[in-house]
């Protein structure tokens, strides 16, 4: 007769001789955690009913019993009895251990021919710990607020004693505590000294005698100062248009909590070459004679600068024109400094401005390159701004002399698109001319040829 093998978790032991009456089922976890009560299930055959069975844990090599001996019995073959066994922490700590570490789960009864034993793995992992801090970055002299969450193996809060340590950026342990988390949560604070070395600090925690499963939480200590007020540069277009008469921008300065700044501004304009190494800090070449100064009242100031003046100063000082910069891909650099007249504090904002020759770009790619004689032709024109966004409200003119309409006008919609429909005469090809805001494009559209004059497929 074959052995009967049953496992609720992993560990099992079975005895069988001549009949099913001699069955013995004992199942338990495959890992026993030190100091944690683990459940062991017992089911007995008819021969063993009403006879006590004693279960305990024993050191594998030394034979020392490391848990209490628990006794149970079954009155019916269908009964399943449960006992709880726990590895005693103090006893196991005195014994020699190897890694991995095993003990024997032992079952004894007067009806067993021999005692039953099997190996189970031992773990000193006592549960889970999670660490939180109220910020990821701190200044010296700030206070760190933190929380420790302690959970058992079923992820329920428990109040195990744990070790807590704090390490500074140099790797030195500056604090060490032994704590208990009431209700599974411990809250604490500690200050960062003013003379502390900046860098990455660390909080670590582990249960007692479970240092191998320590957890940590890192945070940074940096010396940083947030600006008390912020400067912004606003403009309708973030570029310089060669054909524009003037360049207009608005300066605003305001505290983060909403208070307006009263002060003075100073503006500088420079140029920056396009060919720079990625990640390299760009140093602008400032253009003398273009400095602007004035007052900031009610947090704003509007500045007007003539495009002709920018071009003249470029030619006088650097022997270059705005058109030269546009062709080479160079950009203008605008720096604005605002001084708070009440406390003398200065804050800065800057922006890089590309130079463009046309306000819009025109795209005819959505217009077909062939037409069918006698059928309407849709001409699709897409207008875009220099940053690629749709240009709405632009007047577009189209001229197609081979059509009955000759020429049509439309204004682009919110998607920057204007659509024209022409009725084409029987010609071999047509020439489409499109103009908008000084831009002009021409496209030749050819007729689809068919010997049978049939264009259906």
Backbone torsions as a table, in degrees:
resi	resn	phi	psi	omega
1	UNK	NA	137.6	-177.7
2	UNK	-77.3	155.9	175.2
3	UNK	-67.6	143.7	176.4
4	UNK	-90.4	121.7	-176.4
5	UNK	-115.4	117.7	179.0
6	UNK	-133.4	135.0	179.1
7	UNK	-139.1	122.0	174.9
8	UNK	-83.8	-42.3	176.1
9	UNK	-112.6	-74.7	175.6
10	UNK	-151.1	-47.0	-174.8
11	UNK	-76.9	138.8	177.4
12	UNK	-154.5	158.8	170.6
13	UNK	-146.3	139.2	-173.5
14	UNK	-136.5	140.3	173.9
15	UNK	-124.0	137.3	177.4
16	UNK	-151.2	135.7	177.4
17	UNK	-119.3	-100.4	-173.7
18	UNK	-96.9	-20.8	-175.8
19	UNK	-143.5	167.8	178.3
20	UNK	-68.7	-15.6	179.8
21	UNK	-65.6	-17.9	-176.5
22	UNK	-95.0	13.8	-176.5
23	UNK	-67.3	149.9	175.8
24	UNK	-144.6	120.7	179.4
25	UNK	-120.0	123.5	174.5
26	UNK	-134.3	122.6	179.9
27	UNK	-128.5	149.4	-176.1
28	UNK	-157.5	170.2	176.2
29	UNK	-61.9	153.3	176.8
30	UNK	-79.1	-12.3	177.5
31	UNK	-132.3	129.4	173.6
32	UNK	-104.0	128.8	179.6
33	UNK	-95.4	133.6	-178.4
34	UNK	-61.6	129.5	177.6
35	UNK	80.2	4.6	-178.9
36	UNK	-115.0	132.3	177.1
37	UNK	-74.6	122.5	179.9
38	UNK	-112.2	141.3	-176.3
39	UNK	-85.3	136.8	175.4
40	UNK	-123.0	129.4	-176.5
41	UNK	-105.4	138.5	-176.8
42	UNK	-127.9	133.0	173.1
43	UNK	-138.4	132.2	-171.8
44	UNK	-121.2	150.1	173.3
45	UNK	-78.7	177.1	-172.3
46	UNK	-59.7	-37.2	-176.4
47	UNK	-63.9	-29.1	-173.7
48	UNK	-99.4	1.1	-177.7
49	UNK	-64.0	145.0	177.9
50	UNK	63.8	16.0	174.3
51	UNK	-113.2	130.1	-178.2
52	UNK	-65.6	139.4	174.6
53	UNK	-117.2	127.0	-179.4
54	UNK	-104.8	131.1	-179.4
55	UNK	-122.7	142.2	177.4
56	UNK	-162.2	171.7	179.2
57	UNK	-112.0	139.3	-173.8
58	UNK	-134.1	139.6	176.5
59	UNK	-59.5	134.9	-170.1
60	UNK	-63.4	-40.7	-175.0
61	UNK	-103.4	-33.7	-175.9
62	UNK	-88.3	-17.8	-179.5
63	UNK	74.3	11.9	179.9
64	UNK	-81.0	132.2	177.3
65	UNK	-73.8	126.3	-174.2
66	UNK	-112.5	9.8	176.1
67	UNK	-143.7	169.3	172.5
68	UNK	-69.9	152.6	175.3
69	UNK	-89.8	124.0	-178.6
70	UNK	-112.3	137.7	-177.4
71	UNK	-119.9	140.2	177.5
72	UNK	-147.1	169.2	176.2
73	UNK	-151.3	158.0	-179.6
74	UNK	-116.9	138.7	178.7
75	UNK	-99.0	-13.5	-176.7
76	UNK	-144.1	148.4	-178.5
77	UNK	-63.8	-23.0	-179.6
78	UNK	-88.3	-6.5	179.6
79	UNK	-71.4	141.2	170.5
80	UNK	-124.1	116.1	-179.6
81	UNK	-100.7	150.7	-177.8
82	UNK	-123.0	133.6	171.6
83	UNK	-126.2	157.5	179.3
84	UNK	-115.6	127.0	177.7
85	UNK	-116.9	139.7	179.9
86	UNK	-134.2	130.0	175.4
87	UNK	-71.3	122.5	-179.3
88	UNK	-72.3	123.4	-174.9
89	UNK	-64.6	-42.8	-177.2
90	UNK	-67.1	-41.0	-179.3
91	UNK	-66.2	-46.1	-175.8
92	UNK	-68.0	-27.9	-177.9
93	UNK	-69.2	-21.3	-178.4
94	UNK	-87.3	-8.9	-175.6
95	UNK	-98.6	152.2	178.0
96	UNK	-72.7	140.9	-175.4
97	UNK	-134.4	145.5	173.2
98	UNK	-113.5	171.1	177.8
99	UNK	-120.8	124.4	-3.2
100	UNK	-71.0	161.5	-171.8
101	UNK	-114.2	129.5	-178.0
102	UNK	-123.3	152.2	167.6
103	UNK	-126.5	171.1	178.7
104	UNK	-103.2	132.1	169.5
105	UNK	-90.4	118.1	-171.8
106	UNK	-114.3	138.3	173.5
107	UNK	-125.6	130.6	-179.5
108	UNK	-130.2	142.1	176.1
109	UNK	-158.8	153.3	179.9
110	UNK	-67.5	-18.1	-179.5
111	UNK	-92.8	-4.9	176.9
112	UNK	-83.1	140.2	176.6
113	UNK	-67.6	-39.1	174.1
114	UNK	-140.5	160.3	177.1
115	UNK	-68.0	148.8	-178.7
116	UNK	-102.9	137.1	-178.8
117	UNK	-149.2	145.8	175.1
118	UNK	-149.2	154.4	-176.3
119	UNK	-80.7	140.8	170.6
120	UNK	-131.7	145.4	-179.3
121	UNK	-76.2	144.3	179.1
122	UNK	-109.7	134.2	176.6
123	UNK	-126.8	136.1	176.1
124	UNK	-95.0	7.7	176.2
125	UNK	-68.7	119.7	-169.7
126	UNK	-102.4	2.4	-179.1
127	UNK	144.5	-159.0	-175.3
128	UNK	-123.8	147.0	177.6
129	UNK	-130.9	136.1	175.2
130	UNK	-125.8	140.5	-177.4
131	UNK	-120.7	134.6	176.2
132	UNK	-125.1	143.9	168.8
133	UNK	-120.5	155.8	-175.8
134	UNK	-77.3	-15.8	178.8
135	UNK	-144.2	155.0	173.6
136	UNK	-87.3	-19.3	-176.2
137	UNK	-135.6	139.5	179.7
138	UNK	-132.7	153.9	170.4
139	UNK	-91.6	151.2	168.1
140	UNK	-53.6	145.1	-177.4
141	UNK	81.0	-7.4	176.4
142	UNK	-79.4	162.0	178.3
143	UNK	-102.8	131.8	177.9
144	UNK	-92.4	123.5	174.5
145	UNK	-104.3	132.4	-176.5
146	UNK	-140.3	161.0	176.0
147	UNK	-133.3	142.0	176.6
148	UNK	-117.3	126.1	176.5
149	UNK	-107.4	124.7	178.9
150	UNK	-112.9	128.3	-177.2
151	UNK	-130.0	150.7	175.7
152	UNK	-86.0	-168.8	-176.2
153	UNK	-70.5	-16.8	176.2
154	UNK	-96.9	11.9	179.5
155	UNK	63.9	30.3	174.1
156	UNK	-104.3	147.2	-179.1
157	UNK	-60.2	140.3	171.9
158	UNK	-147.3	168.3	-168.3
159	UNK	-112.1	44.9	177.3
160	UNK	-69.9	148.0	174.1
161	UNK	-70.9	136.7	178.4
162	UNK	-136.7	155.9	177.1
163	UNK	-95.9	136.2	-179.3
164	UNK	-125.5	129.9	179.8
165	UNK	-133.0	150.9	176.5
166	UNK	-124.1	128.6	179.9
167	UNK	-116.3	136.6	178.4
168	UNK	-84.9	-176.4	-175.7
169	UNK	-65.6	-21.4	178.2
170	UNK	-84.8	-1.9	-179.8
171	UNK	86.1	8.6	179.9
172	UNK	-89.8	136.4	176.9
173	UNK	-78.7	119.8	-176.3
174	UNK	-106.1	-13.8	178.2
175	UNK	-145.8	145.5	176.4
176	UNK	-147.6	129.0	-178.2
177	UNK	-133.5	157.4	169.0
178	UNK	-118.1	115.0	-170.1
179	UNK	-128.4	164.1	171.9
180	UNK	-129.4	134.6	-177.7
181	UNK	-95.1	104.2	177.4
182	UNK	-68.3	124.6	-178.0
183	UNK	71.9	11.2	178.5
184	UNK	87.3	4.1	-180.0
185	UNK	-132.2	128.7	174.6
186	UNK	-120.3	130.7	178.7
187	UNK	-114.1	139.4	179.8
188	UNK	-154.7	169.1	177.5
189	UNK	-141.5	157.1	169.9
190	UNK	-155.9	148.2	-178.6
191	UNK	-87.9	153.6	172.3
192	UNK	-99.4	118.6	-177.5
193	UNK	-59.6	151.9	-178.2
194	UNK	-64.0	-30.5	-176.1
195	UNK	-93.3	12.4	-175.7
196	UNK	-65.2	145.1	174.8
197	UNK	-73.0	134.0	179.2
198	UNK	-74.7	155.7	-178.6
199	UNK	141.8	-156.6	-176.3
200	UNK	-95.4	121.7	174.6
201	UNK	-99.3	168.1	-175.7
202	UNK	-149.2	137.0	170.5
203	UNK	-108.5	128.6	177.8
204	UNK	-121.5	152.6	178.6
205	UNK	-149.4	143.9	174.5
206	UNK	-155.5	152.9	176.7
207	UNK	-69.8	158.8	179.3
208	UNK	-61.0	133.7	-177.7
209	UNK	63.1	23.7	179.0
210	UNK	-136.1	42.7	-176.6
211	UNK	-65.4	-24.1	-179.8
212	UNK	-65.2	-21.1	-179.4
213	UNK	-110.9	34.3	178.6
214	UNK	-67.0	147.2	175.8
215	UNK	-117.1	159.6	-177.9
216	UNK	-141.5	158.6	175.1
217	UNK	-134.8	124.0	-178.6
218	UNK	-100.7	149.2	172.0
219	UNK	-147.1	161.4	-176.1
220	UNK	-106.5	144.8	173.1
221	UNK	-114.6	117.8	-178.6
222	UNK	-134.3	150.5	173.4
223	UNK	-93.8	102.3	-179.4
224	UNK	-137.7	151.3	179.6
225	UNK	-128.3	120.7	177.3
226	UNK	-75.3	137.6	178.8
227	UNK	-63.0	139.1	-179.1
228	UNK	-73.7	-26.6	172.9
229	UNK	-140.5	159.4	-174.1
230	UNK	-116.6	141.3	177.8
231	UNK	-109.3	133.1	177.5
232	UNK	-126.6	147.8	175.7
233	UNK	-115.3	118.3	-179.3
234	UNK	-114.8	140.4	177.9
235	UNK	-153.3	156.2	-178.9
236	UNK	-66.1	-42.6	178.2
237	UNK	-128.4	133.3	179.9
238	UNK	-89.6	54.9	177.2
239	UNK	-160.9	166.4	175.8
240	UNK	-106.5	121.3	178.7
241	UNK	-96.2	124.4	-175.8
242	UNK	-58.6	-34.5	-176.0
243	UNK	-85.7	-5.0	-178.9
244	UNK	-74.5	147.7	179.7
245	UNK	-75.6	-37.0	-177.0
246	UNK	-148.7	162.5	179.2
247	UNK	-113.4	122.8	-174.2
248	UNK	-121.1	134.2	174.2
249	UNK	-145.9	156.2	-178.0
250	UNK	-117.2	131.4	178.1
251	UNK	-99.7	132.8	174.5
252	UNK	-128.5	141.3	179.7
253	UNK	-137.4	124.1	-174.8
254	UNK	-152.1	143.6	174.7
255	UNK	-71.1	155.2	-178.0
256	UNK	-63.4	-25.2	179.5
257	UNK	-92.9	8.9	170.6
258	UNK	104.2	-12.8	-178.7
259	UNK	-68.4	136.7	-178.8
260	UNK	-80.7	150.3	-178.6
261	UNK	-101.1	133.8	171.3
262	UNK	-110.7	123.1	-176.2
263	UNK	-172.2	-153.0	-178.3
264	UNK	-131.7	150.9	178.6
265	UNK	-118.3	155.6	175.2
266	UNK	-139.2	124.7	-177.0
267	UNK	-114.1	142.4	173.6
268	UNK	-129.0	144.5	178.6
269	UNK	-123.5	133.5	178.7
270	UNK	-136.8	-176.9	178.0
271	UNK	-128.2	149.6	-177.4
272	UNK	-133.1	129.9	176.9
273	UNK	-72.0	146.5	-178.7
274	UNK	-70.7	-36.2	-174.4
275	UNK	-78.3	88.9	176.5
276	UNK	-129.4	150.4	179.7
277	UNK	-70.8	137.6	-178.8
278	UNK	-60.5	130.6	-179.5
279	UNK	87.0	-12.4	-179.6
280	UNK	-78.5	137.4	178.1
281	UNK	-70.5	129.9	-176.2
282	UNK	-93.2	129.9	177.2
283	UNK	-106.3	113.1	-178.7
284	UNK	-73.7	152.7	172.8
285	UNK	-99.4	112.0	-174.8
286	UNK	-76.9	146.5	-177.8
287	UNK	-100.6	111.6	-179.2
288	UNK	-65.6	146.4	178.0
289	UNK	92.7	-5.1	180.0
290	UNK	-107.4	9.5	179.3
291	UNK	-65.1	141.9	179.4
292	UNK	-128.5	137.4	177.4
293	UNK	-133.5	158.4	178.8
294	UNK	174.8	-171.9	-176.7
295	UNK	-104.8	146.6	172.1
296	UNK	-104.3	114.3	-179.6
297	UNK	-120.3	134.2	-177.3
298	UNK	53.8	40.3	173.5
299	UNK	73.9	-4.4	-177.1
300	UNK	-131.1	159.0	172.7
301	UNK	-154.1	137.3	179.4
302	UNK	-108.4	133.1	-175.8
303	UNK	-118.6	132.7	177.8
304	UNK	-114.9	129.5	-179.4
305	UNK	-133.9	125.4	-178.1
306	UNK	-69.5	132.1	176.3
307	UNK	-63.8	-35.9	179.2
308	UNK	-64.5	-35.9	179.2
309	UNK	-68.4	-40.2	177.0
310	UNK	-60.1	-44.5	-178.8
311	UNK	-64.0	-41.2	-178.6
312	UNK	-65.3	-45.3	-179.4
313	UNK	-65.7	-34.5	175.8
314	UNK	-61.5	-44.6	-178.9
315	UNK	-68.0	-41.4	-176.8
316	UNK	-70.3	-40.4	-172.9
317	UNK	-93.1	-38.1	-172.9
318	UNK	-121.2	2.6	178.6
319	UNK	56.5	37.4	177.0
320	UNK	-137.4	158.0	178.9
321	UNK	-115.3	168.5	175.1
322	UNK	-60.5	-36.2	178.7
323	UNK	-64.5	-37.9	177.2
324	UNK	-63.2	-42.4	179.1
325	UNK	-64.4	-39.3	-179.4
326	UNK	-64.0	-41.8	-178.7
327	UNK	-68.1	-32.4	-178.5
328	UNK	-86.4	-6.7	-179.6
329	UNK	83.2	10.3	178.8
330	UNK	-71.5	163.7	179.9
331	UNK	-127.1	157.6	171.1
332	UNK	-90.4	147.8	-179.9
333	UNK	-118.5	126.7	-180.0
334	UNK	-116.3	121.8	177.4
335	UNK	-117.3	132.7	-178.8
336	UNK	-123.7	127.0	176.5
337	UNK	-113.9	129.2	178.4
338	UNK	-118.4	130.2	179.1
339	UNK	-110.2	126.5	174.7
340	UNK	-78.9	116.3	-174.2
341	UNK	-70.9	-14.8	-179.1
342	UNK	-79.5	-37.6	-177.3
343	UNK	-127.0	0.4	177.6
344	UNK	77.0	5.1	-179.3
345	UNK	-70.8	140.8	-178.5
346	UNK	-119.7	132.7	173.7
347	UNK	-127.5	155.1	-172.4
348	UNK	-128.2	149.0	169.4
349	UNK	-139.6	149.6	178.0
350	UNK	-145.4	164.9	-178.7
351	UNK	-154.6	146.4	175.7
352	UNK	-102.9	133.2	-173.6
353	UNK	-121.8	115.5	174.1
354	UNK	-69.2	154.2	179.0
355	UNK	-107.8	126.6	-176.7
356	UNK	-126.3	151.3	-180.0
357	UNK	-92.5	-23.8	-179.6
358	UNK	-128.6	144.1	-179.0
359	UNK	-74.0	-28.9	-176.7
360	UNK	-128.7	163.5	166.5
361	UNK	-118.2	149.5	-176.7
362	UNK	-116.5	137.7	-177.5
363	UNK	-129.9	120.4	178.0
364	UNK	-110.1	14.2	-173.8
365	UNK	-66.4	-20.0	-179.6
366	UNK	-86.8	0.6	173.9
367	UNK	-92.7	129.9	-176.3
368	UNK	-62.9	149.9	179.7
369	UNK	-88.9	-4.7	178.2
370	UNK	-136.1	151.9	177.3
371	UNK	-131.0	160.2	178.0
372	UNK	-103.9	120.7	-179.5
373	UNK	-55.0	134.7	178.3
374	UNK	86.0	-4.3	179.5
375	UNK	-113.5	149.0	179.0
376	UNK	-62.9	147.5	177.0
377	UNK	-115.4	124.9	176.3
378	UNK	-92.1	123.5	175.9
379	UNK	-103.3	120.8	-178.0
380	UNK	-112.3	122.1	179.6
381	UNK	-116.7	127.3	178.6
382	UNK	-114.8	123.6	178.6
383	UNK	-107.2	134.9	-179.4
384	UNK	-130.6	154.1	173.8
385	UNK	-81.1	168.0	-177.6
386	UNK	-57.7	-27.6	179.2
387	UNK	-85.7	4.5	177.5
388	UNK	92.2	-5.9	179.9
389	UNK	-78.3	156.4	-177.9
390	UNK	-62.8	142.0	177.0
391	UNK	-104.1	102.1	-178.9
392	UNK	-88.9	152.6	175.0
393	UNK	76.0	22.2	179.8
394	UNK	-95.9	129.2	178.1
395	UNK	-76.4	125.0	-178.2
396	UNK	-119.5	131.8	178.3
397	UNK	-112.3	135.2	177.0
398	UNK	-124.0	144.9	-179.8
399	UNK	-132.4	121.9	180.0
400	UNK	-141.3	91.1	-171.7
401	UNK	-66.3	-23.1	-178.4
402	UNK	-82.5	8.7	179.8
403	UNK	-110.1	166.8	177.5
404	UNK	-73.6	-23.6	-178.1
405	UNK	-83.9	-24.3	-178.6
406	UNK	67.8	-67.5	-179.1
407	UNK	-143.5	146.8	-179.6
408	UNK	-137.9	155.9	176.7
409	UNK	-127.6	140.5	176.3
410	UNK	-146.2	160.5	174.7
411	UNK	-111.2	134.8	-176.8
412	UNK	-64.8	146.2	179.0
413	UNK	-85.2	-168.8	-176.7
414	UNK	-63.9	-20.5	177.4
415	UNK	-91.2	6.2	-179.4
416	UNK	75.1	19.9	-173.1
417	UNK	-113.4	138.6	171.9
418	UNK	-127.4	132.0	-176.9
419	UNK	-118.4	131.6	179.3
420	UNK	-123.0	143.1	177.5
421	UNK	-119.7	123.2	-179.7
422	UNK	-117.4	144.1	172.0
423	UNK	-97.9	117.1	-170.2
424	UNK	-94.4	138.0	174.4
425	UNK	-78.9	170.7	-178.6
426	UNK	-79.4	89.9	177.9
427	UNK	-133.1	163.0	-177.8
428	UNK	-78.9	-30.4	176.9
429	UNK	-156.6	159.3	179.3
430	UNK	-132.2	157.7	178.3
431	UNK	-117.8	121.9	-178.8
432	UNK	-101.9	126.7	175.7
433	UNK	-114.1	128.8	-179.7
434	UNK	-126.3	132.2	178.2
435	UNK	-131.3	146.5	177.4
436	UNK	-164.4	121.1	175.1
437	UNK	49.7	46.9	178.2
438	UNK	84.5	-8.5	176.5
439	UNK	-88.3	146.4	176.9
440	UNK	-141.6	133.7	174.2
441	UNK	-135.0	147.3	178.8
442	UNK	-125.7	140.0	179.2
443	UNK	-138.2	129.7	177.3
444	UNK	-93.5	126.4	-178.4
445	UNK	-118.4	125.1	-175.4
446	UNK	-101.0	153.5	179.0
447	UNK	-78.0	144.3	172.0
448	UNK	-78.3	126.3	-177.2
449	UNK	-94.6	144.3	177.7
450	UNK	-151.5	125.1	-178.8
451	UNK	-65.0	-26.2	-178.2
452	UNK	-100.6	3.3	-175.6
453	UNK	57.6	26.8	176.8
454	UNK	-113.5	130.6	-176.3
455	UNK	-119.0	19.1	177.5
456	UNK	-99.2	139.5	-179.4
457	UNK	-127.3	NA	NA
